[in-house]
Amino acid sequence: MGPKVKSPRTTPINQEVKSSGVMRLSHGRMFHKRGLWLIEKWKKQNEKKPEDKKPKKTTRMVTKQVNGEKNGKTRTVRVNRFPRFYPTEDKPRKLRSNKKSFSQHKHSLRSSITPGTVLILVAGRHAGKVSHLKYKANKYFMMIPYRPSLT
């Protein structure tokens, strides 16, 4: 018998996953699977140019001369020292946001509600209570339980 001959593939390498439109293998995986990285066209395209190379990083340590006979003559010292003091924070600071708390919102009443109007509260923990409005200093309203006089 001669050498085995591979039969051609009947199913594609990259299939849709459960007909969702998403392919089983990514674009990059297929690029490598098909061996396209070997082709000169893409080799030249992805080649790094000499001007694209990043400059060498500056060294963190510097050697300095030290005076004195028994001091070893040189020391390696950090270019940027670590801070001597780290502030202590029990709680991390909250970040500022433009969002206002509910107490800072602009509140307004319906124009038909004026001082002396009788109101029946429909919702909330005071639902079902009857009250009327009274002016307080600085344009604030105060809800007072309404008890009509029986006389």
PASEBA-1860 file (N, C-alpha, C; in nm, 3 decimals):
! residues 151
1> MGPKVKSP> 0.083/-0.120/0.000/0.000/0.000/0.000/0.086/0.125/0.000 ~ 0.038/0.225/-0.068/0.110/0.351/-0.079/0.079/0.443/0.038 ~ 0.138/0.564/0.034/0.112/0.658/0.141/-0.035/0.703/0.142 ~ -0.084/0.734/0.264/-0.224/0.777/0.278/-0.245/0.914/0.214 ~ -0.354/0.927/0.143/-0.388/1.054/0.081/-0.500/1.117/0.163 ~ -0.480/1.243/0.207/-0.583/1.313/0.286/-0.699/1.350/0.197 ~ -0.818/1.325/0.244/-0.935/1.366/0.167/-0.963/1.513/0.197 ~ -1.016/1.588/0.101/-1.043/1.731/0.128/-1.151/1.748/0.235
9> RTTPINQE> -1.141/1.858/0.307/-1.236/1.888/0.416/-1.376/1.906/0.362 ~ -1.472/1.848/0.431/-1.611/1.868/0.391/-1.675/1.981/0.471 ~ -1.628/2.001/0.596/-1.681/2.110/0.679/-1.580/2.222/0.686 ~ -1.625/2.348/0.689/-1.529/2.459/0.697/-1.461/2.462/0.835 ~ -1.340/2.521/0.839/-1.267/2.532/0.965/-1.340/2.627/1.060 ~ -1.384/2.737/1.006/-1.448/2.838/1.089/-1.597/2.839/1.061 ~ -1.675/2.797/1.160/-1.819/2.789/1.142/-1.889/2.889/1.231 ~ -2.016/2.917/1.198/-2.098/3.001/1.286/-2.135/2.919/1.408
17> VKSSGVMR> -2.145/2.984/1.521/-2.186/2.917/1.643/-2.338/2.922/1.651 ~ -2.403/2.808/1.636/-2.548/2.794/1.647/-2.623/2.898/1.563 ~ -2.577/2.923/1.445/-2.635/3.019/1.350/-2.669/3.153/1.416 ~ -2.573/3.203/1.500/-2.594/3.331/1.568/-2.526/3.446/1.497 ~ -2.449/3.416/1.392/-2.376/3.520/1.322/-2.237/3.540/1.380 ~ -2.205/3.471/1.490/-2.074/3.480/1.553/-1.993/3.361/1.507 ~ -1.872/3.388/1.459/-1.787/3.281/1.410/-1.714/3.213/1.525 ~ -1.682/3.084/1.505/-1.618/3.006/1.609/-1.478/3.058/1.641
25> LSHGRMFH> -1.405/3.095/1.538/-1.269/3.145/1.557/-1.263/3.292/1.518 ~ -1.179/3.368/1.589/-1.168/3.512/1.564/-1.092/3.539/1.435 ~ -1.095/3.663/1.392/-1.027/3.705/1.271/-0.876/3.679/1.282 ~ -0.820/3.713/1.398/-0.676/3.694/1.420/-0.637/3.547/1.423 ~ -0.721/3.463/1.484/-0.693/3.320/1.491/-0.693/3.259/1.350 ~ -0.788/3.302/1.268/-0.795/3.252/1.130/-0.676/3.299/1.048 ~ -0.629/3.420/1.074/-0.512/3.475/1.005/-0.394/3.381/1.024 ~ -0.374/3.335/1.149/-0.262/3.246/1.178/-0.290/3.104/1.131
33> KRGLWLIE> -0.413/3.059/1.144/-0.450/2.924/1.104/-0.429/2.903/0.954 ~ -0.461/3.004/0.875/-0.446/2.995/0.731/-0.302/3.022/0.685 ~ -0.215/3.063/0.780/-0.074/3.086/0.747/-0.051/3.215/0.672 ~ -0.140/3.313/0.688/-0.126/3.439/0.614/-0.011/3.523/0.667 ~ 0.034/3.496/0.789/0.145/3.572/0.844/0.275/3.545/0.770 ~ 0.280/3.433/0.694/0.400/3.401/0.616/0.410/3.483/0.489 ~ 0.299/3.534/0.439/0.296/3.603/0.311/0.365/3.739/0.323 ~ 0.447/3.771/0.225/0.529/3.892/0.226/0.445/4.020/0.241
41> KWKKQNEK> 0.328/4.021/0.180/0.241/4.139/0.184/0.214/4.182/0.328 ~ 0.182/4.084/0.415/0.150/4.116/0.554/0.275/4.129/0.639 ~ 0.385/4.063/0.595/0.511/4.078/0.669/0.559/4.223/0.663 ~ 0.551/4.281/0.540/0.596/4.419/0.523/0.505/4.516/0.595 ~ 0.377/4.485/0.594/0.278/4.575/0.655/0.298/4.587/0.806 ~ 0.333/4.476/0.870/0.347/4.475/1.016/0.490/4.494/1.063 ~ 0.581/4.518/0.969/0.721/4.536/1.004/0.740/4.665/1.082 ~ 0.821/4.660/1.186/0.847/4.780/1.266/0.953/4.865/1.198
49> KPEDKKPK> 0.924/4.992/1.188/1.018/5.085/1.127/1.113/5.136/1.235 ~ 1.236/5.177/1.196/1.333/5.220/1.297/1.286/5.342/1.377 ~ 1.208/5.435/1.316/1.164/5.554/1.390/1.051/5.521/1.488 ~ 0.985/5.405/1.469/0.877/5.367/1.560/0.930/5.314/1.693 ~ 1.057/5.278/1.697/1.113/5.221/1.820/1.114/5.326/1.930 ~ 1.076/5.283/2.048/1.070/5.374/2.162/1.211/5.403/2.213 ~ 1.234/5.525/2.261/1.366/5.554/2.318/1.385/5.475/2.447 ~ 1.511/5.451/2.480/1.541/5.374/2.601/1.490/5.448/2.724
57> KTTRMVTK> 1.440/5.370/2.818/1.391/5.431/2.942/1.508/5.485/3.023 ~ 1.484/5.595/3.092/1.588/5.650/3.177/1.604/5.559/3.299 ~ 1.724/5.551/3.347/1.751/5.460/3.459/1.694/5.516/3.587 ~ 1.651/5.427/3.674/1.594/5.468/3.803/1.703/5.494/3.907 ~ 1.816/5.426/3.888/1.924/5.436/3.986/2.045/5.508/3.925 ~ 2.115/5.582/4.009/2.234/5.655/3.966/2.345/5.623/4.066 ~ 2.467/5.606/4.017/2.580/5.584/4.109/2.641/5.719/4.143 ~ 2.662/5.740/4.273/2.720/5.866/4.320/2.847/5.838/4.399
65> QVNGEKNG> 2.940/5.933/4.389/3.066/5.921/4.463/3.043/5.957/4.609 ~ 3.103/5.880/4.699/3.090/5.907/4.842/3.231/5.928/4.898 ~ 3.247/6.035/4.975/3.378/6.065/5.033/3.400/5.982/5.159 ~ 3.523/5.967/5.196/3.559/5.892/5.317/3.628/5.763/5.280 ~ 3.724/5.723/5.365/3.805/5.604/5.336/3.725/5.474/5.346 ~ 3.639/5.464/5.448/3.572/5.337/5.476/3.427/5.333/5.427 ~ 3.390/5.421/5.338/3.250/5.429/5.295/3.221/5.358/5.163 ~ 3.316/5.295/5.104/3.292/5.218/4.982/3.302/5.298/4.853
73> KTRTVRVN> 3.324/5.428/4.859/3.349/5.518/4.746/3.229/5.544/4.654 ~ 3.141/5.446/4.631/3.024/5.471/4.545/2.897/5.416/4.611 ~ 2.787/5.477/4.578/2.654/5.431/4.622/2.558/5.439/4.504 ~ 2.465/5.346/4.498/2.358/5.357/4.399/2.237/5.418/4.467 ~ 2.190/5.527/4.412/2.081/5.604/4.472/1.969/5.619/4.370 ~ 1.844/5.618/4.417/1.729/5.638/4.327/1.729/5.782/4.273 ~ 1.690/5.797/4.148/1.680/5.930/4.087/1.564/6.005/4.153 ~ 1.447/5.942/4.160/1.331/6.002/4.228/1.312/5.930/4.361
81> RFPRFYPT> 1.328/6.004/4.468/1.315/5.943/4.600/1.170/5.909/4.630 ~ 1.153/5.812/4.719/1.019/5.784/4.769/0.979/5.894/4.866 ~ 0.850/5.924/4.878/0.809/6.028/4.973/0.836/5.985/5.117 ~ 0.874/6.081/5.200/0.903/6.049/5.341/0.776/6.036/5.422 ~ 0.671/6.100/5.376/0.546/6.101/5.452/0.431/6.056/5.364 ~ 0.356/5.960/5.410/0.235/5.917/5.341/0.116/5.958/5.424 ~ 0.021/6.032/5.368/-0.095/6.075/5.447/-0.180/5.955/5.486 ~ -0.229/5.959/5.610/-0.314/5.849/5.657/-0.459/5.885/5.628
89> EDKPRKLR> -0.532/5.790/5.576/-0.674/5.810/5.549/-0.750/5.691/5.605 ~ -0.839/5.718/5.699/-0.921/5.610/5.754/-1.021/5.565/5.650 ~ -1.087/5.663/5.587/-1.184/5.632/5.482/-1.133/5.693/5.353 ~ -1.147/5.623/5.241/-1.109/5.687/5.115/-1.203/5.802/5.083 ~ -1.146/5.908/5.029/-1.227/6.026/4.997/-1.328/5.995/4.889 ~ -1.447/6.051/4.902/-1.548/6.033/4.800/-1.517/6.126/4.683 ~ -1.536/6.076/4.564/-1.513/6.159/4.446/-1.628/6.255/4.428 ~ -1.596/6.375/4.382/-1.701/6.474/4.359/-1.782/6.433/4.238
97> SNKKSFSQ> -1.910/6.460/4.245/-1.994/6.434/4.129/-2.090/6.551/4.112 ~ -2.143/6.563/3.993/-2.236/6.672/3.963/-2.376/6.641/4.011 ~ -2.396/6.519/4.061/-2.528/6.477/4.102/-2.565/6.545/4.234 ~ -2.683/6.605/4.239/-2.729/6.672/4.360/-2.808/6.574/4.446 ~ -2.799/6.593/4.577/-2.881/6.511/4.665/-3.026/6.560/4.657 ~ -3.119/6.481/4.704/-3.261/6.515/4.690/-3.293/6.647/4.759 ~ -3.227/6.674/4.872/-3.255/6.797/4.945/-3.212/6.921/4.866 ~ -3.120/6.905/4.771/-3.073/7.018/4.690/-3.154/7.037/4.562
105> HKHSLRSS> -3.248/6.945/4.534/-3.331/6.959/4.414/-3.423/7.079/4.427 ~ -3.465/7.132/4.313/-3.559/7.243/4.312/-3.698/7.186/4.334 ~ -3.765/7.230/4.438/-3.899/7.181/4.469/-4.000/7.289/4.439 ~ -4.111/7.250/4.380/-4.216/7.347/4.351/-4.352/7.281/4.372 ~ -4.450/7.363/4.407/-4.586/7.315/4.427/-4.671/7.351/4.308 ~ -4.779/7.278/4.291/-4.874/7.311/4.187/-4.932/7.450/4.215 ~ -4.960/7.527/4.111/-5.006/7.664/4.130/-5.141/7.670/4.200 ~ -5.223/7.566/4.186/-5.355/7.566/4.250/-5.348/7.544/4.401
113> ITPGTVLI> -5.234/7.495/4.448/-5.218/7.472/4.592/-5.168/7.601/4.655 ~ -5.249/7.663/4.736/-5.215/7.788/4.804/-5.237/7.769/4.953 ~ -5.185/7.861/5.036/-5.207/7.848/5.181/-5.357/7.847/5.212 ~ -5.395/7.753/5.295/-5.535/7.740/5.333/-5.608/7.633/5.253 ~ -5.547/7.580/5.148/-5.610/7.475/5.068/-5.613/7.345/5.147 ~ -5.725/7.276/5.141/-5.737/7.146/5.210/-5.687/7.038/5.115 ~ -5.597/6.953/5.166/-5.536/6.848/5.084/-5.564/6.712/5.146 ~ -5.594/6.614/5.064/-5.606/6.475/5.109/-5.487/6.401/5.050
121> LVAGRHAG> -5.402/6.351/5.137/-5.281/6.283/5.091/-5.317/6.143/5.041 ~ -5.271/6.111/4.920/-5.310/5.987/4.854/-5.203/5.879/4.871 ~ -5.076/5.918/4.870/-4.969/5.819/4.875/-4.872/5.851/4.986 ~ -4.783/5.758/5.014/-4.680/5.776/5.115/-4.727/5.728/5.250 ~ -4.644/5.751/5.351/-4.678/5.699/5.484/-4.789/5.778/5.551 ~ -4.820/5.898/5.500/-4.930/5.977/5.556/-5.054/5.969/5.469 ~ -5.065/5.866/5.388/-5.178/5.852/5.297/-5.310/5.847/5.374 ~ -5.410/5.915/5.322/-5.542/5.916/5.385/-5.562/6.029/5.483
129> KVSHLKYK> -5.455/6.099/5.516/-5.468/6.210/5.611/-5.514/6.336/5.539 ~ -5.592/6.415/5.607/-5.641/6.541/5.552/-5.561/6.652/5.619 ~ -5.510/6.746/5.540/-5.429/6.853/5.597/-5.450/6.981/5.517 ~ -5.402/7.091/5.570/-5.403/7.215/5.494/-5.268/7.282/5.506 ~ -5.241/7.373/5.412/-5.109/7.438/5.407/-5.109/7.569/5.482 ~ -4.995/7.596/5.543/-4.977/7.722/5.613/-4.844/7.779/5.568 ~ -4.836/7.912/5.550/-4.710/7.975/5.514/-4.618/7.977/5.635 ~ -4.493/7.946/5.610/-4.392/7.962/5.712/-4.295/8.067/5.658
137> ANKYFMMI> -4.205/8.115/5.739/-4.110/8.218/5.695/-4.029/8.168/5.577 ~ -3.982/8.258/5.494/-3.897/8.231/5.378/-3.965/8.142/5.273 ~ -4.094/8.160/5.249/-4.169/8.093/5.143/-4.177/7.942/5.159 ~ -4.163/7.890/5.280/-4.179/7.747/5.301/-4.323/7.719/5.339 ~ -4.371/7.601/5.302/-4.505/7.560/5.338/-4.497/7.460/5.452 ~ -4.599/7.461/5.536/-4.602/7.367/5.646/-4.735/7.293/5.642 ~ -4.729/7.159/5.646/-4.851/7.078/5.645/-4.900/7.064/5.788 ~ -5.025/7.098/5.809/-5.086/7.087/5.942/-5.209/6.998/5.929
145> PYRPSLT> -5.227/6.903/6.023/-5.348/6.820/6.016/-5.472/6.908/6.018 ~ -5.565/6.878/5.931/-5.687/6.960/5.917/-5.799/6.898/6.000 ~ -5.849/6.975/6.096/-5.964/6.931/6.176/-6.072/7.037/6.164 ~ -6.173/7.008/6.083/-6.278/7.111/6.070/-6.351/7.131/6.204 ~ -6.381/7.255/6.231/-6.452/7.283/6.357/-6.597/7.235/6.346 ~ -6.641/7.173/6.451/-6.776/7.114/6.449/-6.884/7.217/6.486 ~ -6.849/7.341/6.515/-6.948/7.442/6.554/-7.011/7.508/6.436
END
